[in-house]
Amino acid sequence: MTQHYSDSNLKIFSLNSNRPLAEKIAKHVGVELGKLSVDRFSDGEIQINIEESVRGDNVYVIQSTSAPVNDNLMELLIMVDALRRASAKTINVVMPYYGYARQDRKARSREPITAKLVANMLQNSGVDRVIALDLHAAQIQGFFDIPVDHLMGAPLLAEYFIKQGVADNAVVISPDHGGVTRARALAEFLKSPIAIIDKRRPRANVAQIMNIIGDVKGKKCIMIDDMIDTAGTITLGAQALIDAGAKEVYASCTHAVLSGPAIERLSKSPLKEVVVTDSIKLPEEKQIDKIKQVSVAPLIADAIKRINENRPVSPLFKQVFQSAEINK
């Protein structure tokens, strides 16, 4: 039975990107999802109608800007404008997955920094606060001049591996040098050592040469990344770990983007399991036996309640999240 939340001025709305996750979050908070219709005009323009009063309310809008990225981003911006014009007290955007996050710097001449552009668009539309989960680069928090609560998926993933008994004799693997901080965070929860995959391309379009920095022989290896997109890096890394004598290899990530050949690559890979969260809605055709989903709903719900009650969010970073849910 859902416990009802006492603050009647808190409202949660879901747009179209990940309604199943929003329903779970609302249930954990103890409120009903707000009444809302999202339709299209005949020319494809988005029409949003908020079907209840939000005047003076603290509103939380749940929307991952996953594929179709531009549609989901426009839905969010239009919703924020509607809330501002309807006199919501605060507009808090919950983005379990922040699209365009990989374009966070100028890697080449004349490139845009789209992660900053999206931050500007959200802020200028009237957002008061952003709640995000495992941003591709932590510096994106600094692209905003409003509060950003940056939640971590590592406590939820750690809880899964502990429950499944994988944490014994495990080593956490960073698939590249840039992911070492993320790997160390998971390793601290699991009380495991870490290892790093050193990737090099001898020349363009030639397969990567991989060296393993650390001891993996006879160990259960848990690879961790913020997202798995085409799954090239993670599957090549898994094979390199098996070749180096690993006993079993698991992959884990917060965001299951899984585009292009990802599902085929994961199916054929030596990975025993791929543990992901439900930050992005996983369509039925991508739900293969190897993929296990852990729900981020309890974590986000707890963050929403803490923010709404002016309590600190920091305790959510410091311990394994005991109420992790595994989606069957």
Backbone bond lengths (Angstrom), bond angles and torsions (degrees), N, CA, C in turn:
res aa  C-N    CA-C-N  psi(-1)  N-CA   C-N-CA  omega(-1)  CA-C   N-CA-C  phi
1 M - - - 1.468 - - 1.540 109.22 -
2 T 1.336 116.09 131.41 1.460 120.82 -178.99 1.526 110.90 -70.48
3 Q 1.346 115.05 128.33 1.460 119.44 175.64 1.529 108.23 -80.75
4 H 1.333 117.02 128.92 1.459 119.94 -175.86 1.523 110.47 -82.55
5 Y 1.316 114.84 134.03 1.458 121.74 -179.20 1.522 108.79 -77.65
6 S 1.334 116.19 140.06 1.466 120.73 -170.30 1.527 113.66 -78.59
7 D 1.349 117.98 -23.48 1.469 119.58 -175.80 1.533 110.13 -86.13
8 S 1.318 115.92 107.35 1.470 120.37 -177.29 1.525 111.97 -74.21
9 N 1.347 118.18 -10.72 1.461 120.93 179.54 1.528 113.09 -88.36
10 L 1.348 117.53 3.44 1.465 120.55 175.99 1.526 108.48 -97.39
11 K 1.329 116.83 127.54 1.463 120.53 177.57 1.519 109.70 -132.12
12 I 1.321 115.51 140.24 1.467 121.88 179.29 1.524 108.41 -119.04
13 F 1.331 115.20 128.44 1.462 120.80 177.20 1.522 109.14 -119.68
14 S 1.332 115.58 148.16 1.455 121.20 177.10 1.519 109.67 -118.46
15 L 1.318 116.63 132.12 1.457 121.23 168.79 1.535 108.13 -91.98
16 N 1.311 118.41 -163.25 1.467 120.36 -165.66 1.532 116.83 -86.79
17 S 1.340 118.48 -11.90 1.466 118.01 -169.86 1.532 113.50 -69.01
18 N 1.334 117.61 -36.59 1.476 119.23 -174.14 1.530 110.14 -154.47
19 R 1.329 115.62 65.51 1.464 119.46 -177.48 1.533 112.77 -63.79
20 P 1.353 120.10 -38.67 1.478 118.59 178.71 1.527 113.05 -56.24
21 L 1.341 117.39 -39.99 1.467 120.94 177.50 1.532 110.13 -65.83
22 A 1.330 117.03 -43.14 1.471 121.26 -179.48 1.527 110.71 -60.62
23 E 1.337 116.88 -40.04 1.469 120.47 179.29 1.534 110.87 -62.82
24 K 1.335 115.72 -39.86 1.481 119.76 178.18 1.523 111.03 -67.11
25 I 1.331 116.66 -41.73 1.473 120.47 179.55 1.524 109.67 -60.85
26 A 1.337 116.70 -47.66 1.469 121.16 -179.30 1.527 110.58 -60.17
27 K 1.333 116.42 -40.03 1.470 120.73 179.59 1.527 110.67 -63.55
28 H 1.348 116.62 -42.39 1.466 120.64 179.99 1.532 111.69 -68.40
29 V 1.327 116.28 -34.70 1.471 119.22 177.54 1.524 110.03 -71.55
30 G 1.346 115.60 -35.99 1.466 120.62 -178.94 1.505 113.16 99.18
31 V 1.356 116.03 31.26 1.469 120.78 176.53 1.530 109.04 -130.50
32 E 1.326 116.02 161.95 1.466 121.05 172.37 1.529 108.39 -85.28
33 L 1.334 116.76 147.44 1.464 119.00 173.66 1.525 109.58 -63.50
34 G 1.333 115.87 142.25 1.460 120.69 179.21 1.523 111.91 -65.66
35 K 1.339 115.83 152.74 1.475 121.19 -178.72 1.528 109.03 -82.67
36 L 1.331 113.62 128.19 1.459 120.21 -170.70 1.521 108.76 -156.58
37 S 1.323 117.82 141.87 1.470 119.91 171.47 1.522 109.01 -122.91
38 V 1.334 114.99 134.07 1.467 121.58 176.96 1.527 106.92 -120.14
39 D 1.321 116.25 111.27 1.472 121.10 -177.23 1.517 110.06 -125.11
40 R 1.323 114.89 179.34 1.467 121.34 176.78 1.515 109.52 -123.00
41 F 1.308 115.56 138.69 1.457 119.65 167.26 1.528 107.66 -73.10
42 S 1.323 117.53 166.42 1.468 120.65 -175.22 1.532 112.76 -62.01
43 D 1.337 116.98 -24.08 1.478 119.25 179.21 1.527 112.65 -89.91
44 G 1.346 117.59 5.13 1.466 121.08 176.66 1.510 114.52 97.57
45 E 1.331 118.48 -7.78 1.467 120.44 178.49 1.531 110.22 -67.18
46 I 1.345 114.81 147.31 1.475 120.86 -176.40 1.520 109.92 -85.02
47 Q 1.333 115.20 134.85 1.461 121.63 176.47 1.523 108.79 -120.90
48 I 1.331 116.13 124.23 1.466 120.85 179.56 1.515 109.58 -119.54
49 N 1.331 114.96 134.46 1.460 120.25 176.44 1.522 109.37 -130.41
50 I 1.342 116.62 116.10 1.473 121.26 176.90 1.529 106.83 -84.04
51 E 1.337 115.66 119.23 1.468 120.37 -168.55 1.534 113.66 -98.30
52 E 1.334 116.66 23.70 1.470 121.22 173.81 1.519 108.47 -154.81
53 S 1.308 116.82 161.24 1.466 120.71 -178.69 1.529 110.66 -71.07
54 V 1.326 116.22 138.68 1.467 121.43 174.90 1.536 110.44 -122.59
55 R 1.313 116.77 9.77 1.472 121.23 -177.03 1.531 110.16 -57.65
56 G 1.350 116.51 123.23 1.463 121.24 177.83 1.519 115.04 75.46
57 D 1.351 117.63 9.62 1.475 120.67 -177.07 1.526 111.73 -96.81
58 N 1.358 114.84 151.99 1.467 121.19 169.04 1.528 106.61 -88.54
59 V 1.321 115.91 109.32 1.464 121.34 -171.88 1.527 110.20 -105.32
60 Y 1.337 116.07 134.95 1.462 123.60 176.45 1.529 108.22 -117.32
61 V 1.320 116.18 120.98 1.472 121.71 -178.38 1.520 108.39 -108.43
62 I 1.342 116.75 123.55 1.464 121.12 -176.87 1.518 109.14 -101.17
63 Q 1.336 115.46 118.77 1.466 120.02 -179.54 1.526 109.68 -158.54
64 S 1.335 116.00 116.10 1.465 121.22 169.77 1.518 107.99 -84.84
65 T 1.329 117.88 133.19 1.462 119.48 177.96 1.532 109.38 -91.87
66 S 1.339 113.66 58.31 1.460 122.18 176.43 1.530 108.07 -91.59
67 A 1.336 117.57 -178.18 1.468 121.11 -178.21 1.534 110.69 -61.74
68 P 1.342 118.14 136.81 1.476 128.12 -6.50 1.531 110.74 -73.84
69 V 1.319 115.80 112.72 1.475 122.36 -168.39 1.523 111.66 -59.16
70 N 1.328 116.61 -48.86 1.463 119.33 -173.52 1.524 111.77 -67.69
71 D 1.335 117.03 -38.86 1.473 120.34 176.71 1.525 110.49 -61.72
72 N 1.325 116.22 -46.36 1.470 120.15 -177.38 1.523 111.75 -67.40
73 L 1.325 116.79 -35.31 1.473 120.46 177.54 1.529 110.56 -68.03
74 M 1.329 117.30 -43.57 1.477 119.75 179.04 1.529 111.17 -65.17
75 E 1.336 117.15 -40.23 1.477 120.58 175.19 1.529 110.22 -53.70
76 L 1.340 115.13 -46.55 1.465 120.80 -177.06 1.523 111.08 -64.00
77 L 1.332 117.08 -46.48 1.472 120.66 -178.69 1.529 111.08 -63.33
78 I 1.327 116.68 -41.09 1.475 120.46 179.71 1.526 110.09 -66.54
79 M 1.341 116.60 -39.40 1.466 120.67 178.55 1.531 110.65 -63.00
80 V 1.317 116.68 -43.20 1.473 120.71 -179.83 1.526 109.88 -62.13
81 D 1.331 116.85 -42.35 1.469 120.32 178.37 1.529 110.73 -61.86
82 A 1.341 116.03 -42.20 1.474 120.00 179.43 1.524 111.12 -62.78
83 L 1.333 117.10 -41.46 1.472 121.41 -179.98 1.529 111.29 -66.02
84 R 1.323 116.01 -40.86 1.475 120.16 -179.60 1.524 110.04 -63.18
85 R 1.322 115.74 -42.53 1.470 120.43 -179.12 1.527 112.07 -72.94
86 A 1.363 116.16 -18.63 1.474 120.38 178.40 1.531 111.83 -94.18
87 S 1.344 117.19 10.34 1.472 123.79 173.49 1.526 114.20 68.13
88 A 1.345 116.84 36.27 1.465 119.15 171.07 1.530 108.35 -63.38
89 K 1.332 116.00 142.74 1.473 119.92 -178.28 1.528 110.23 -69.30
90 T 1.335 116.82 -52.10 1.472 121.02 174.91 1.522 108.88 -133.65
91 I 1.346 115.04 145.26 1.470 121.59 178.51 1.525 107.06 -116.83
92 N 1.327 115.41 111.03 1.464 122.18 -176.25 1.528 108.65 -113.40
93 V 1.320 116.52 118.59 1.460 120.67 -177.24 1.527 109.40 -97.48
94 V 1.327 115.33 122.61 1.470 121.73 177.70 1.524 107.61 -100.47
95 M 1.336 116.03 110.90 1.469 121.19 -178.11 1.526 109.03 -114.40
96 P 1.342 117.66 88.10 1.468 118.73 178.22 1.532 111.70 -56.39
97 Y 1.354 116.52 -33.30 1.467 120.71 174.20 1.524 108.15 -131.03
98 Y 1.333 116.16 125.13 1.470 123.04 -177.89 1.527 107.91 -100.40
99 G 1.345 115.86 105.01 1.461 120.22 179.15 1.524 112.14 -69.42
100 Y 1.313 116.06 160.81 1.471 124.41 -177.58 1.527 112.80 66.89
101 A 1.339 117.92 10.32 1.471 120.51 -175.55 1.524 112.80 -67.68
102 R 1.333 117.28 -23.73 1.473 118.80 -177.87 1.523 112.41 -75.38
103 Q 1.336 117.15 -16.97 1.469 120.09 176.97 1.532 107.92 -93.45
104 D 1.347 114.93 69.21 1.468 120.20 -171.52 1.530 113.22 -108.25
105 R 1.340 117.14 6.11 1.463 120.60 179.51 1.527 107.79 -163.30
106 K 1.332 115.93 168.19 1.459 119.37 175.73 1.523 108.67 -88.45
107 A 1.329 116.12 104.01 1.466 119.87 178.41 1.526 111.04 -85.09
108 R 1.345 116.18 -25.41 1.471 121.67 178.01 1.525 108.81 -136.12
109 S 1.324 115.73 168.89 1.467 120.17 178.66 1.525 110.38 -62.73
110 R 1.330 114.84 144.54 1.470 123.03 173.09 1.531 113.04 61.20
111 E 1.314 117.58 28.87 1.471 121.61 175.29 1.534 110.53 -94.86
112 P 1.334 117.05 145.21 1.469 118.92 174.53 1.527 111.17 -80.26
113 I 1.314 116.75 159.21 1.472 121.61 171.04 1.527 105.46 -107.78
114 T 1.326 114.78 84.47 1.465 120.61 -168.44 1.515 112.38 -70.68
115 A 1.327 118.31 -29.49 1.470 120.51 177.35 1.524 110.38 -60.95
116 K 1.320 117.31 -36.13 1.474 122.32 177.04 1.530 110.56 -72.56
117 L 1.341 116.53 -39.35 1.471 120.56 178.13 1.532 110.56 -59.88
118 V 1.337 116.85 -44.18 1.466 120.96 179.16 1.534 110.17 -63.61
119 A 1.330 116.75 -40.91 1.470 120.78 176.98 1.533 110.49 -59.79
120 N 1.351 116.28 -43.77 1.471 119.95 178.41 1.525 111.13 -62.07
121 M 1.322 116.90 -43.30 1.463 121.81 -178.45 1.535 110.59 -61.53
122 L 1.329 116.34 -44.54 1.469 120.41 -179.96 1.530 110.54 -64.31
123 Q 1.319 115.04 -46.33 1.468 119.66 -177.00 1.528 111.20 -65.53
124 N 1.333 116.10 -43.33 1.467 120.09 -177.95 1.524 112.14 -70.13
125 S 1.337 117.09 -23.66 1.471 119.51 179.66 1.522 111.39 -76.07
126 G 1.357 116.79 -17.60 1.462 119.22 175.47 1.519 115.18 119.94
127 V 1.333 117.63 15.71 1.470 120.61 178.53 1.526 109.63 -70.85
128 D 1.334 116.74 136.38 1.470 121.84 178.57 1.520 113.26 -94.05
129 R 1.333 116.71 -27.55 1.462 120.83 -175.83 1.525 108.90 -156.51
130 V 1.333 116.02 146.66 1.471 121.58 175.29 1.523 108.50 -120.17
131 I 1.321 115.63 132.22 1.467 121.74 172.65 1.522 106.41 -113.07
132 A 1.329 116.49 114.88 1.463 121.50 -175.51 1.523 109.76 -121.62
133 L 1.320 114.28 163.46 1.464 120.86 -177.91 1.519 108.91 -127.48
134 D 1.325 116.68 120.76 1.473 122.37 176.73 1.526 112.79 42.89
135 L 1.317 116.09 67.70 1.459 121.23 173.17 1.525 109.76 -59.97
136 H 1.323 117.05 146.76 1.465 120.79 -177.99 1.525 111.00 -58.04
137 A 1.320 116.12 -37.14 1.470 121.57 174.98 1.525 107.30 -133.03
138 A 1.320 116.64 125.53 1.471 120.91 -176.01 1.526 111.56 -60.31
139 Q 1.353 116.73 -24.63 1.470 120.38 -178.37 1.530 112.25 -63.89
140 I 1.335 117.86 -18.30 1.472 120.49 -179.47 1.529 110.33 -58.76
141 Q 1.343 117.23 -26.54 1.467 119.90 175.06 1.527 110.91 -53.72
142 G 1.328 115.57 -35.99 1.467 121.03 -178.34 1.518 113.83 -76.39
143 F 1.332 118.06 -8.12 1.463 121.33 175.95 1.536 111.09 -74.15
144 F 1.331 116.06 -15.13 1.467 121.81 -179.40 1.523 110.14 -103.12
145 D 1.337 116.38 147.84 1.459 121.70 171.16 1.523 110.70 -106.95
146 I 1.313 116.50 20.74 1.466 123.88 175.32 1.532 107.12 -122.13
147 P 1.344 119.34 164.47 1.461 119.66 179.96 1.532 112.40 -60.95
148 V 1.327 115.71 137.15 1.472 122.37 174.53 1.525 107.61 -126.17
149 D 1.320 116.13 121.45 1.466 120.62 174.41 1.518 107.46 -99.08
150 H 1.337 115.95 114.22 1.463 121.41 -173.70 1.536 109.06 -103.52
151 L 1.323 116.23 101.47 1.468 121.55 -177.35 1.521 110.86 -85.02
152 M 1.330 115.49 157.69 1.467 121.49 -177.80 1.524 110.72 -115.03
153 G 1.333 115.33 136.93 1.461 120.20 176.38 1.519 113.10 -82.01
154 A 1.342 117.62 -17.01 1.471 121.68 -174.36 1.538 113.77 -54.38
155 P 1.354 120.16 -42.16 1.468 118.46 179.72 1.531 113.40 -61.17
156 L 1.335 117.27 -34.76 1.464 121.30 179.20 1.523 111.06 -71.90
157 L 1.335 116.21 -43.27 1.464 120.29 179.15 1.532 110.03 -65.45
158 A 1.339 116.05 -39.17 1.467 120.29 178.64 1.524 110.88 -61.45
159 E 1.336 115.90 -42.50 1.463 120.29 179.26 1.524 111.07 -59.38
160 Y 1.334 116.82 -40.26 1.468 120.64 178.96 1.535 110.43 -62.03
161 F 1.339 116.06 -49.69 1.471 119.09 -176.07 1.527 111.64 -66.41
162 I 1.333 117.19 -33.77 1.471 120.40 177.65 1.531 109.66 -66.91
163 K 1.337 116.77 -46.07 1.469 121.20 179.95 1.527 112.13 -61.80
164 Q 1.330 116.41 -35.13 1.470 120.31 -177.39 1.539 112.52 -85.45
165 G 1.333 117.02 -1.21 1.464 120.35 179.02 1.515 114.10 75.86
166 V 1.331 117.43 13.19 1.472 121.24 -177.94 1.523 110.87 -79.31
167 A 1.332 117.02 -21.49 1.472 120.78 -174.77 1.531 112.67 -67.63
168 D 1.333 117.73 -21.66 1.470 120.29 178.50 1.528 109.48 -71.44
169 N 1.328 116.17 131.58 1.470 122.42 179.00 1.533 111.10 57.66
170 A 1.343 116.08 37.36 1.468 120.50 -178.13 1.519 111.43 -103.45
171 V 1.320 114.94 155.55 1.460 121.46 169.76 1.522 106.59 -132.92
172 V 1.334 116.30 134.11 1.467 121.15 -178.71 1.529 108.11 -90.30
173 I 1.335 115.25 132.45 1.464 121.09 -173.99 1.522 110.31 -112.13
174 S 1.336 116.51 129.15 1.458 120.85 168.79 1.525 107.83 -92.40
175 P 1.350 118.60 126.22 1.467 119.89 -176.87 1.520 114.13 -71.78
176 D 1.341 117.20 -8.75 1.466 121.52 175.39 1.530 108.49 -159.55
177 H 1.320 115.66 173.55 1.473 119.89 -177.33 1.528 111.72 -65.77
178 G 1.340 116.77 -31.77 1.463 120.52 -176.81 1.518 114.19 -68.74
179 G 1.333 117.01 -18.42 1.465 120.25 -176.54 1.513 115.03 -98.96
180 V 1.329 117.33 13.30 1.466 120.85 -174.11 1.538 111.62 -63.47
181 T 1.336 117.33 -40.74 1.472 120.52 -179.47 1.524 110.60 -60.46
182 R 1.350 115.90 -43.06 1.473 121.09 179.09 1.525 110.43 -63.67
183 A 1.342 116.55 -43.44 1.466 120.97 179.87 1.525 110.75 -63.89
184 R 1.328 116.42 -39.40 1.465 119.66 -179.03 1.533 110.84 -66.38
185 A 1.335 116.91 -35.97 1.467 120.42 178.56 1.529 110.52 -62.13
186 L 1.337 117.06 -45.48 1.472 120.24 178.37 1.525 110.52 -66.60
187 A 1.326 116.66 -40.83 1.472 121.07 -178.77 1.525 111.64 -62.16
188 E 1.325 117.28 -34.97 1.473 120.37 178.51 1.525 110.87 -65.79
189 F 1.345 116.60 -39.86 1.468 119.72 176.94 1.531 111.56 -65.78
190 L 1.336 116.54 -37.76 1.474 121.30 -176.44 1.531 112.18 -88.65
191 K 1.355 116.00 -8.10 1.471 121.95 -175.05 1.538 110.70 55.69
192 S 1.326 114.66 47.37 1.466 122.45 -177.21 1.523 110.26 -120.77
193 P 1.345 116.88 157.49 1.468 119.38 172.53 1.532 110.25 -76.05
194 I 1.333 116.67 170.47 1.460 119.68 176.14 1.524 110.34 -120.61
195 A 1.330 115.46 158.97 1.461 122.82 172.23 1.527 107.05 -137.73
196 I 1.314 115.81 162.14 1.475 121.13 -175.99 1.524 109.21 -128.50
197 I 1.332 115.74 138.45 1.466 120.36 172.45 1.520 107.62 -93.30
198 D 1.327 114.82 122.74 1.464 121.53 179.73 1.529 107.48 -97.99
199 K 1.343 116.15 109.68 1.465 120.70 -176.69 1.519 109.93 -100.15
200 R 1.327 114.71 139.85 1.463 118.77 174.31 1.509 109.60 -144.33
201 R 1.332 115.46 141.94 1.466 120.66 171.93 1.526 107.40 -105.79
202 P 1.339 117.81 115.58 1.462 118.68 179.61 1.528 112.09 -62.27
203 R 1.336 117.45 -33.13 1.463 122.19 172.39 1.531 107.88 -158.52
204 A 1.311 116.35 168.26 1.467 120.92 -175.16 1.523 111.81 -57.07
205 N 1.330 115.45 139.73 1.465 123.66 176.36 1.518 114.05 61.99
206 V 1.324 116.27 21.91 1.468 120.68 174.48 1.523 107.58 -109.97
207 A 1.336 115.87 139.93 1.465 120.90 -175.35 1.528 111.19 -52.79
208 Q 1.305 114.64 147.22 1.454 119.93 -176.43 1.527 111.24 -70.92
209 I 1.324 114.57 141.06 1.465 120.32 170.51 1.523 106.08 -93.63
210 M 1.334 116.84 126.76 1.462 120.19 -175.46 1.521 110.88 -117.29
211 N 1.321 115.35 126.78 1.459 121.20 172.33 1.519 108.53 -112.84
212 I 1.314 117.13 141.75 1.460 121.37 179.90 1.525 108.27 -100.17
213 I 1.335 115.41 121.50 1.467 120.12 176.32 1.527 106.56 -98.15
214 G 1.323 117.36 107.37 1.467 121.58 -176.99 1.519 111.07 126.23
215 D 1.318 116.41 169.99 1.471 122.59 -175.87 1.524 109.96 -97.01
216 V 1.334 117.10 117.90 1.470 120.80 179.38 1.533 112.25 -122.31
217 K 1.305 117.88 -3.91 1.469 120.27 -174.16 1.531 110.87 -63.65
218 G 1.347 116.22 125.85 1.461 121.79 178.49 1.520 114.29 73.50
219 K 1.336 116.92 9.47 1.474 120.66 -175.35 1.532 111.00 -102.86
220 K 1.349 114.83 160.03 1.459 121.03 167.70 1.526 106.54 -86.99
221 C 1.317 116.47 116.80 1.465 120.85 -175.82 1.525 110.29 -99.38
222 I 1.332 116.50 129.42 1.467 122.20 178.46 1.522 107.74 -116.07
223 M 1.333 116.49 106.24 1.464 121.07 177.33 1.524 108.67 -82.77
224 I 1.327 116.90 137.79 1.476 121.13 -177.96 1.528 109.39 -130.08
225 D 1.339 115.38 133.71 1.463 121.34 174.40 1.519 107.64 -144.17
226 D 1.346 117.13 166.06 1.464 118.19 179.00 1.518 110.48 -75.19
227 M 1.345 117.17 -32.56 1.466 120.08 178.53 1.527 110.36 -148.11
228 I 1.322 115.81 155.41 1.461 121.77 168.71 1.522 105.63 -117.04
229 D 1.336 115.99 116.65 1.467 120.46 -177.58 1.531 109.11 -101.06
230 T 1.326 118.38 -87.33 1.469 119.79 179.23 1.529 111.84 -87.06
231 A 1.327 117.10 -6.78 1.483 124.63 175.79 1.522 113.79 69.40
232 G 1.333 117.51 14.15 1.462 120.08 178.57 1.522 112.66 -65.97
233 T 1.334 116.00 -51.43 1.466 121.13 -178.28 1.521 111.15 -61.22
234 I 1.335 116.77 -44.89 1.462 120.73 -172.97 1.525 111.56 -70.31
235 T 1.344 118.18 -36.17 1.469 120.36 -179.01 1.533 111.42 -76.98
236 L 1.337 116.67 -37.34 1.475 119.04 174.37 1.522 110.31 -63.78
237 G 1.330 115.57 -41.02 1.463 120.41 178.35 1.519 112.06 -63.28
238 A 1.335 116.84 -40.54 1.471 121.04 179.07 1.525 110.72 -60.90
239 Q 1.339 116.45 -42.83 1.469 119.94 179.76 1.527 110.54 -65.91
240 A 1.339 116.19 -39.39 1.477 119.85 178.54 1.528 110.76 -62.59
241 L 1.338 117.53 -38.19 1.472 121.34 179.26 1.529 111.64 -68.03
242 I 1.338 116.47 -40.95 1.475 120.43 176.76 1.532 109.42 -62.56
243 D 1.333 116.51 -43.79 1.477 121.33 179.03 1.528 111.26 -62.66
244 A 1.353 116.55 -27.88 1.473 121.05 179.73 1.531 112.16 -86.55
245 G 1.337 117.32 3.04 1.474 120.80 174.33 1.506 115.99 99.73
246 A 1.350 117.78 13.52 1.469 119.76 177.62 1.527 110.01 -63.81
247 K 1.330 116.15 143.59 1.474 121.39 -179.77 1.530 110.76 -74.74
248 E 1.336 116.56 -49.33 1.465 123.04 177.95 1.521 107.79 -142.82
249 V 1.335 116.44 151.14 1.464 120.13 177.71 1.530 109.44 -127.47
250 Y 1.335 115.18 127.68 1.457 122.95 175.49 1.528 107.84 -115.91
251 A 1.322 116.43 148.35 1.468 120.42 172.23 1.516 108.04 -115.06
252 S 1.320 116.83 147.19 1.461 120.06 176.13 1.520 109.14 -144.77
253 C 1.324 114.74 146.86 1.460 119.89 176.12 1.521 108.37 -157.76
254 T 1.323 115.97 162.67 1.463 120.54 177.00 1.523 110.68 -81.98
255 H 1.332 117.07 -43.44 1.465 120.98 -172.15 1.527 111.57 -111.99
256 A 1.328 116.57 112.48 1.466 121.81 179.45 1.526 109.23 -90.08
257 V 1.343 116.01 80.89 1.468 120.93 179.55 1.535 108.84 -69.18
258 L 1.324 116.36 -49.47 1.478 124.68 171.71 1.528 112.68 47.50
259 S 1.328 115.30 63.34 1.464 120.15 178.90 1.524 110.73 -101.03
260 G 1.327 115.26 166.29 1.465 121.45 176.92 1.521 113.33 55.47
261 P 1.355 117.10 -126.27 1.472 120.35 -174.75 1.532 114.33 -84.33
262 A 1.329 118.24 14.45 1.470 121.29 -170.79 1.528 113.02 -57.02
263 I 1.327 117.78 -49.99 1.473 120.65 -174.94 1.525 110.70 -63.41
264 E 1.324 116.35 -42.48 1.481 119.97 178.55 1.527 110.81 -63.02
265 R 1.321 116.22 -42.78 1.472 119.80 179.73 1.527 111.65 -63.92
266 L 1.338 116.60 -43.79 1.471 119.81 180.00 1.528 110.79 -64.71
267 S 1.338 116.93 -39.55 1.470 121.39 -179.53 1.519 111.47 -61.29
268 K 1.327 115.95 -39.43 1.476 120.88 -175.85 1.522 112.95 -87.27
269 S 1.316 117.29 -9.02 1.475 121.12 -173.82 1.528 111.20 -78.62
270 P 1.337 117.35 164.68 1.477 120.57 176.53 1.530 113.63 -79.34
271 L 1.337 117.71 6.44 1.466 120.73 179.33 1.521 110.87 -63.32
272 K 1.334 116.44 133.60 1.464 120.10 177.86 1.521 110.76 -77.11
273 E 1.334 116.85 -45.03 1.469 122.08 177.79 1.519 109.26 -144.42
274 V 1.339 115.59 151.58 1.463 122.25 172.61 1.525 106.09 -120.06
275 V 1.326 116.55 109.55 1.467 122.06 -174.55 1.521 108.41 -100.20
276 V 1.338 115.70 118.89 1.466 121.68 -176.64 1.532 108.46 -128.88
277 T 1.329 116.44 169.64 1.475 119.99 173.60 1.522 108.78 -103.26
278 D 1.324 115.97 174.36 1.461 120.82 178.48 1.530 111.49 -97.51
279 S 1.346 117.32 32.26 1.469 120.89 176.25 1.527 110.80 -62.86
280 I 1.337 116.09 -29.61 1.461 123.23 174.22 1.526 107.00 -117.52
281 K 1.315 116.45 133.62 1.467 120.10 178.66 1.526 109.39 -65.56
282 L 1.330 116.31 127.55 1.460 122.29 -176.95 1.525 108.99 -96.87
283 P 1.352 117.93 110.89 1.463 118.83 -179.55 1.528 111.30 -64.96
284 E 1.327 115.14 159.23 1.462 120.96 -173.22 1.524 112.69 -56.97
285 E 1.340 116.78 -37.76 1.471 119.81 -176.98 1.528 112.49 -68.11
286 K 1.332 117.60 -14.48 1.470 120.70 178.83 1.535 112.60 -101.13
287 Q 1.325 117.03 -0.53 1.469 120.30 -177.52 1.525 111.01 -87.43
288 I 1.334 115.31 74.92 1.470 120.13 178.49 1.529 109.67 -86.75
289 D 1.337 116.08 162.19 1.477 121.38 -174.94 1.526 112.66 -59.11
290 K 1.327 116.37 -32.67 1.466 120.82 -177.40 1.527 112.63 -67.04
291 I 1.341 117.01 -26.04 1.467 121.19 -175.08 1.529 110.22 -89.02
292 K 1.326 115.91 123.82 1.471 122.65 175.85 1.527 107.61 -113.51
293 Q 1.327 116.35 132.85 1.467 120.68 -178.40 1.522 111.52 -107.33
294 V 1.324 115.74 132.85 1.463 122.89 173.63 1.521 106.76 -109.78
295 S 1.314 118.06 133.27 1.466 120.44 -176.65 1.535 111.85 -83.17
296 V 1.334 114.83 135.27 1.475 120.83 175.87 1.532 111.28 -89.51
297 A 1.342 116.97 0.73 1.472 120.81 -175.55 1.530 113.30 -56.83
298 P 1.352 120.22 -46.93 1.475 118.69 -179.42 1.531 112.64 -61.22
299 L 1.331 116.67 -38.00 1.470 121.66 -179.80 1.526 110.44 -65.92
300 I 1.329 117.40 -49.12 1.466 120.82 -178.39 1.524 110.52 -66.71
301 A 1.339 116.64 -40.10 1.479 120.35 179.09 1.523 110.65 -61.12
302 D 1.333 116.92 -43.24 1.467 120.76 179.01 1.524 110.32 -63.52
303 A 1.348 116.23 -40.59 1.470 119.97 178.11 1.523 111.23 -62.59
304 I 1.339 117.13 -43.08 1.471 121.12 179.82 1.532 110.31 -60.65
305 K 1.324 116.60 -45.55 1.476 119.88 -179.21 1.529 110.77 -64.11
306 R 1.327 116.85 -41.99 1.468 120.45 -179.91 1.536 111.01 -63.52
307 I 1.332 116.21 -44.32 1.470 120.23 -179.95 1.524 109.99 -64.02
308 N 1.325 115.98 -43.37 1.464 120.22 -177.41 1.531 112.02 -66.14
309 E 1.351 116.07 -28.50 1.467 120.93 -179.28 1.532 112.06 -97.78
310 N 1.349 116.72 9.24 1.476 122.05 -178.90 1.531 112.26 56.78
311 R 1.334 114.80 38.01 1.467 120.47 174.65 1.525 109.29 -104.32
312 P 1.339 118.36 157.15 1.467 119.86 -177.90 1.524 112.55 -68.33
313 V 1.341 115.43 145.44 1.464 122.11 176.90 1.536 110.26 -91.83
314 S 1.331 117.05 -17.02 1.475 121.45 -173.97 1.530 115.37 -54.85
315 P 1.356 120.93 -33.33 1.473 118.26 178.73 1.527 113.61 -58.71
316 L 1.329 118.60 -21.60 1.467 121.41 -179.50 1.526 112.03 -70.49
317 F 1.342 117.44 -14.55 1.462 120.47 -179.33 1.528 112.69 -91.92
318 K 1.324 117.56 -13.69 1.463 120.06 -162.96 1.519 115.18 -101.25
319 Q 1.330 117.87 -6.96 1.461 118.54 -177.39 1.512 110.46 -144.84
320 V 1.319 115.51 156.97 1.459 120.59 174.93 1.520 107.77 -60.63
321 F 1.322 116.27 133.70 1.461 120.32 -174.52 1.522 109.24 -79.60
322 Q 1.336 116.29 107.38 1.446 121.24 -168.78 1.524 114.65 -67.12
323 S 1.349 117.25 -24.53 1.471 118.26 -175.61 1.522 112.46 -99.94
324 A 1.344 116.52 29.66 1.462 119.48 177.97 1.529 110.60 -58.47
325 E 1.336 115.07 133.55 1.461 120.45 -179.55 1.517 108.80 -106.02
326 I 1.327 116.42 138.89 1.458 120.85 175.85 1.524 107.28 -107.10
327 N 1.329 115.14 123.08 1.470 119.90 178.77 1.512 109.63 -78.41
328 K 1.308 116.49 126.90 1.470 120.07 179.18 1.517 109.91 -82.90
